[in-house]
């Protein structure tokens, strides 16, 4: 199996401006993805995502650094790197949200890449890739549901 990138395309019934805001602001992020979020959504801005107790898993805190913030077209950040280390290709994963106007809504092109570049041994790479695939397959539909609720208010 190839562990290069996780990619998804999703149509959302909300404008790119609204989708961008939901992807890039802590108060909206908390509604569909992490339990807690702090984020400065500008290029070079940093933040943390906290995932709380889920069953037998303790709280996990993931630092992130914004790579691109181009409203309402693209929001990208690096994460899954050691705290205190400057994220770069080879030591972090890159998450990219590309937003394309589509009718009255938005085509969201999502990708998470750089798994192979981390240099993990095969078993660690496979587990991380599977874990992230399962995570995004859970959280991206929550994003759509949250946006549906938000837009219909």
Secondary structure, 3 states (H helix, E strand, C coil): CCCCEEEEEEEECCCHHHHHHHHHCHHHHHHHCCCEEEECCCCCCEEEEEECCECCECCEEEEEEEEEEECCCEEEEEECCCCCCCCCECCEEEEEEEEEEECCEEEEEEEEECCHHHCCCHHHHHHHHHHHHHHHHHHHHHHHHHHHHHHCC
